[in-house]
Amino acid sequence: IFISALQDIKERGNQTVVTEFIFLGFSNHPELQGLFFLIFLVVYLVTLLGNLLILAAIRINPVLHTPMYYFLSNLSSLDICYTSTTVPIMLVNFFREKKTITYDDCLSQLFFLVAFAGSECVLLAAMAYDRFVAICHPLRYPVLMSKRVCGYLAAGSWLCGLVNSLVHTGLTATLTLCGPNQINHFLCDIPLLLKLSCSDTSINEVALYISSAIIGLSPCLFTAVSYILIISAILKIQSAQGRQKAFSTCASHLTVVVIYYGTGNFNYDQPSSGYSLDVDMLVSVLFCIVTPMLNPIIYSLRNKEVKFALRKLCEGHILSSDSSVQIRS
């Protein structure tokens, strides 16, 4: 046993420790690099603009100072942070012949990516609980969803994502990563780095399964049960107008939940073989880049209060611009 351990140490000593990684994402289509850059730049700018407008509208309009929109402001903040973790470096890499990222930068990206994704999973469950209380227990809503409770739920969502990310990043940092240093993706993620490890990854895999159940599956099941109870309560409403009004209050959130959990589960639960690199890239783009862009669009299109607040915000900006022009003239 001692001799085999010495041989293992010797073999590892002869291996080159990875100090940087090379992204191979989108490398199959070098002739489309310019088009990809333009598309992702537009998507990123739309994501930033849409979520910033949502934040500004909620901040300025007192009508939107309710638990539902408090959680929506947290969701918009998470979407801005989440997409900013991956897209800027990806845009820069489109102009590089060698698309590299240092080991430390890769771990940093991994930490923030896992933190924001985990926080959003838990936050969507908190938003489902808010809709459940609003529709199934409307008389107790002011008590069950007080400012303190909303603050605890939002802070708990961010804290869950942070703790989960700290655990995974710490475990990933203990791995011995050897060549090749190529990542078949455009970002650093836990499963991708586990494939590059030449040390034992059993603890990392167990931690990944546990966190997937706690941070991923549990909020998803909680949200599903909440909406089963919500739909059941809506169907018991006598008037068609009442049913339509009740459903409209949760339709936007339900749409966001289906898109987020659907693309997330497909992204992380797909088989290790059988999919091409292009399909893998497409699924990851939908989950990491397109979904944060869709959230403000869905809420602004399906929610009358948000549409009114955004229209009021834009009109106020136009009026202030006209008045400043008149003063100068």
N, C-alpha and C positions, 0 to 999 in steps of 0.2 A: 504493500500500500504506500509506504514511504517513498519507494523508488518511483512508482507511477505518479505520485504527487510532484516529485522533483522534475519528472519528464514533462508533466503538464505545465509547470512553471517555466521550464526552459522553452517549451513550444510557444507559450504566450510572450516570452521575452523576445522571441524572434519575430513576432508579429508587429506590424506598424499600428500604433495607437492613432485613432482618428482625431484630427484637430479641426477639420472642416468637412462639410458635406457638399455634394454636388446634386442639385435638383435636376431630375430628368423629366419633370412634368412639361407637357406640350412640346417635347423635343422631337416627337414623331412628325411634326408639321413645321419645319423651319421656315417655309415660305409664307406661313400665316402668322408669324410673330407680330407683325405690324397691326394686322386686323385684330388679333387677340388683345393687344395692348389697348387699342381704341375701345373695344367692347368693354373690357374690364374697367377702364378708366371712367367711362360713362356710367357704368353700373355703380361704381364706388362713389362717384359724385352725386348720383341720384340718391344713393343710400344715405350719405351724409346730409344732403339737403332735406330729404323727406323726414328723417328722424329729428333733425334740428328744428324743422318747422313744427313738428308734433310737440317737441319740448317747449318751444316758444309759445305756441297756442295754449297749451295747458297752463303755462306759467302766467300768461297775461289774462286769460279769461277766467273770472271767478266761478262761472257756471261749471267749469271742468275741475274744480277743486273737490273732487269726490274720490273715494277709494279706487274705483274702477280706473280713473285716469291717472291716479297716483301710481298705480302699478304699470299703466301704459307708459308713463314717463320713465320708469325704471327699465322697462323693456326696450324703449328707444335708446336709452343710455347704453345698455348692454349690447345692442345691435351695432352702435357706433364703435364701441370698444372692440367687439368681436371681429368685425370686418376689417378694422384698422390693424389688427394683429397680423393678418396674412396678406392683404391686397397690396399695400405699399411696396413691400420687398419683392412681391411677384411682379409688379409693374417695372421696378428697376431692373429685375433680372431679364426682362424681355430685350433690353439693350446690351446685355452682357453675353459675350461668347461663352464664357464659363460661368454658369449660374451657381454660385457658391454661397454658403452661409457658414459662419464659424460655429464651433461647438457650443460656446457660451451663448451666442445669439440663438442657436437652435433650441437650447434648453429654455431660454427666456420666452421664445415664441410658444414653445410647448406649454409652459406654465400659464401664460395669459390665455391661450387658446382653450385649454382644459378648464380654467377658472371661469371664463365667461360662458362657455357652453354649458357647464354644469349649473351655473347660477341661473341661466335662462330656463333650463329644464325644471328646476324647482320653482322659479317665478311663475311659469305658466300654470303649474299646479296651484299656486297661491291665487292666481287670477281665476282659476276654475272654482276654487272655494268661495271667492267673492261673488261670482255669478250664482253659485248654488244658494248662498245665504240670501242674496237679493231676490231670487225668484221663489225659493221654497220657504224662506222664513223672513218675509218682508217687514213684519212688525218688529222683529228683533234685530234687524239689520244695523240700526245706529249703534246698538250696544255691541253686537258681535264683530262689527267692522269699524270700531272706533279708530281714531288717529293712532293711538298707542298700539293697537293690534296690527294695523296696517304697517306701522314702522317696524314692528317685530318680524312680521312676515317678509317684508322686503329685505331687512338686514339679515334675516336668517337665510334667505335665498343667496345673497352675496357671500355670506359666511360659509355656507355649504360648498359652493363652488371653489372658494379660496382654500378651505381645508382639504378638499378632494385633490385640488391641483398641487398643493404642497406635498401631499403624500406621494403622488405619482411622479412629480418632478424629482423629489428626493430619492425615490427608488431608481428612477432612470439614471440619475447622476452616479449611482454606485455601479452601474454596468460597465464592463470593459468592452468598448466598441472597437472592432478591428476592421480592416479592409474587406471588401470594397466599401468606399465611402459614398456610394451613390444611392440616392433616395428616389424611388420611382413615383415622385409626387411633386407638388409645388409648395408643400409646407412640411413642418416637423410635427409628427403625431406619435403617440405611444406605440401602436402596433408596428409602425414603420421602423422605429428605432430598435424595437425588440428583435426584428429580423436581422439587424446588423450586429447584434451582440454575440460575442464569443464566450460569454460567461453564462452562468445559470440564471434563467429568467423565470423560474417557477414562482418565486415570491411576487414578482411583478405581474404575472398572469393571474395569480389568485387575487391580488389587489384590484386588478382590472375587472375581474368578474364580480367581485363584491361591490365595487363602486358602480358598475353597470346596473346592478340590481337595485342599489340604494338611490343613486342619483338619476339613473335613466329609466329603469322599469317601474319603480315605485311611483314617481310622479305621473308617469304615463297611465298606470292603472288607476291611480287616484283621480286623475282628470276624466278618464273614461267612465268611472263609476259616478262621478259628479254629474256628468252630462246625461247619463241614463236617468238619474233622479230628476234632473232639470227638465228633460224632455217629457218624462212622466208627469211632472207637475204642470207643464205647459198644456199638455193634452187634456188635463182636467178642467182647464179654464173654459167657461161656457161660451163666451163671445169670441167670434173669429178675430175681431179687432184686438181684443185682449191677448189672444194667443200670438198674433202677429207682433204686437208691441213687445211682449215678453221675449219672443224669439229674437227680435232685432237687437235686443240688448246684449245677447251673447253670440250672435252670428259671426261677428268679426273675430272674436277670440277663438271660437271653434274652428274657423277657417285657418287661422294662424297655427293652432295646435296641430291640426291634421297635416299641414305642410311641414312644420318643424319636426314633429315626431316621425312622420312618414319618411322624409328624406334622411333624418338622423339614423333611424333604424336600418334603412337600406344601405346607408353609408358604412355603418360599423358591423352589421350582421350579415353582409354578403359573403359568399364562399371565398376562401383564399385562392381558389383557382377557378377558371371558367370564364372570367371577365377580362377583356382586353384593357390595356392601359388607358385607352380613350374613354371607355365606359366608366372606369374608376375615376378619371378626371372629371367627367361630366357629373357624376353623382356628388363628388366633393364640391364642385362649383355650385351646384344647386343648394347644398346644405350650408356651405361656409360663406358664399358670396351673394347668391340670388335671394335666399330667404330673408336676410336682413333688409334687403331692398323692398321686398314685397310687403313686409309688416306695416309700414306707414301707409302704403298705397291701399291695402285692404281696409285699414281703419278709417282712412279718409274717404273712401268710396262708399263704405257700408254704414257709416255712422253719421247721422245728420248733425249731431252736436259738434263733432270734430270738423266736418265740412264747413259749418257756420263759423266756427272759431278761426279756421284757416282763411276763409274769405274775409272775415273781419280784420285779421292780421295783415293780409295783403292790401286791403283797402286803406287801412291806417298807414301802411308804409307808403302807398302811392300818394295819399293826401299830404303826408309829411314831406315827401319829396317835392310835390308841387308847391307847397308853401315856402320851402327853402329856396326854390327857383325864383318865386315871385319876390322874395325879400332881396335876393341878390340883384334882380333886375331893377 
